[in-house]
Amino acid sequence: MDTLEHDDIVHLDPEQPFWERFYMVAPLIVVGTQNEDNSYNLAPKHMAAPMGWDNYFGFVCTPRHKTYRNAVRTGVFTVSYPKPSQVVLASLSASPRVGATEGPRRKPALNQLPMRAAAEVDGVFLEDGYLFLECEMERHVDDLGENSLLIGAVKAVHVEKDALRVSDKENEAVIRDNPLLAYLPPDRYATIDETNAFPFPAGFEK
Ligand SMILES: Cc1cc2nc3c(=O)[nH]c(=O)nc-3n(C[C@H](O)[C@H](O)[C@H](O)COP(=O)(O)O)c2cc1C
């Protein structure tokens, strides 16, 4: 079998930062947590996914971020999946904090973000998303370099009615009418409204 030693292939040094040298497809979520002063925090994350078929959801976050510290301290977090029309709102949740280095450093941009209260856990969602998860912290895997993987057990799921797959509407039309937001790290996004049925092999079972 030939190797990847080929003029068309570039070999990058895995000891050097390499994820920003090419594009990939990722989701974009907004994680909600509660601060020490009982106010709420929202922050965008793209390294995020269901952790298997059961009710687990995980995202990668550095312990330097308030999101990590809040989730570990309170034991809960929320997840909002924004629509493409909300990409600016999702981005605003990454606005810099201001204030003294001692004492609370606030993210004033959060005041501009419309929020909705969660029901099962003490938390908030970004309003007008299409999918919302309420999670209890299950475990965190630390020291993945400077990052950690936070895994929650999903305790409540809320989906906008129009985004649900329902048997009397073609799946293609569900997405066309309710486009999905994709983040293409490190610096682009896409609106997904045109999709195709996946060509599963005959006899495929998950
Ligand atoms: C589009 C986008 C995606 C991001 N994805 C992640 C991520 O997956 N993990 C992470 O730790 N930070 C990610 N960040 C950075 C933080 O979420 C962001 O800096 C945030 O403001 C940290 O806030 P916090 O201290 O309130 O948690 C992302 C930022 C943007 C703008």
The ligand as an SDF file (V2000), in Angstrom:
LIG
                    3D

 31 33  0  0  0  0  0  0  0  0999 V2000
  -16.8920   30.9970   17.3540 C   0  0  0  0  0  0  0  0  0  0  0  0
  -16.2100   30.6950   18.6610 C   0  0  0  0  0  0  0  0  0  0  0  0
  -16.0210   29.3740   19.0630 C   0  0  0  0  0  0  0  0  0  0  0  0
  -15.3900   29.0760   20.2850 C   0  0  0  0  0  0  0  0  0  0  0  0
  -15.2160   27.7840   20.6640 N   0  0  0  0  0  0  0  0  0  0  0  0
  -14.6180   27.5090   21.8460 C   0  0  0  0  0  0  0  0  0  0  0  0
  -14.4810   26.1490   22.3010 C   0  0  0  0  0  0  0  0  0  0  0  0
  -14.9110   25.2050   21.6320 O   0  0  0  0  0  0  0  0  0  0  0  0
  -13.8670   25.9430   23.5110 N   0  0  0  0  0  0  0  0  0  0  0  0
  -13.3940   26.9770   24.2780 C   0  0  0  0  0  0  0  0  0  0  0  0
  -12.8430   26.7490   25.3720 O   0  0  0  0  0  0  0  0  0  0  0  0
  -13.5310   28.2750   23.8760 N   0  0  0  0  0  0  0  0  0  0  0  0
  -14.1480   28.5420   22.7060 C   0  0  0  0  0  0  0  0  0  0  0  0
  -14.3040   29.8480   22.3050 N   0  0  0  0  0  0  0  0  0  0  0  0
  -13.8030   30.9300   23.1720 C   0  0  0  0  0  0  0  0  0  0  0  0
  -14.6630   31.2110   24.3840 C   0  0  0  0  0  0  0  0  0  0  0  0
  -15.8920   30.5940   24.4600 O   0  0  0  0  0  0  0  0  0  0  0  0
  -14.7710   32.6790   24.6820 C   0  0  0  0  0  0  0  0  0  0  0  0
  -13.5180   33.2720   24.6970 O   0  0  0  0  0  0  0  0  0  0  0  0
  -15.5940   32.9980   25.8730 C   0  0  0  0  0  0  0  0  0  0  0  0
  -15.7940   34.3760   25.8790 O   0  0  0  0  0  0  0  0  0  0  0  0
  -15.0590   32.5670   27.2180 C   0  0  0  0  0  0  0  0  0  0  0  0
  -15.9310   33.0940   28.1290 O   0  0  0  0  0  0  0  0  0  0  0  0
  -16.0870   32.6410   29.6160 P   0  0  0  0  0  0  0  0  0  0  0  0
  -14.8260   33.0670   30.3320 O   0  0  0  0  0  0  0  0  0  0  0  0
  -17.2820   33.3990   30.0360 O   0  0  0  0  0  0  0  0  0  0  0  0
  -16.3030   31.1530   29.6390 O   0  0  0  0  0  0  0  0  0  0  0  0
  -14.9280   30.1400   21.1010 C   0  0  0  0  0  0  0  0  0  0  0  0
  -15.1180   31.4820   20.6890 C   0  0  0  0  0  0  0  0  0  0  0  0
  -15.7540   31.7420   19.4790 C   0  0  0  0  0  0  0  0  0  0  0  0
  -15.9430   33.1780   19.0680 C   0  0  0  0  0  0  0  0  0  0  0  0
  1  2  1  0
  2  3  1  0
  2 30  2  0
  3  4  2  0
  4  5  1  0
  4 28  1  0
  5  6  2  0
  6  7  1  0
  6 13  1  0
  7  8  2  0
  7  9  1  0
  9 10  1  0
 10 11  2  0
 10 12  1  0
 12 13  2  0
 13 14  1  0
 14 15  1  0
 14 28  1  0
 15 16  1  0
 16 17  1  0
 16 18  1  0
 18 19  1  0
 18 20  1  0
 20 21  1  0
 20 22  1  0
 22 23  1  0
 23 24  1  0
 24 25  2  0
 24 26  1  0
 24 27  1  0
 28 29  2  0
 29 30  1  0
 30 31  1  0
M  END
$$$$
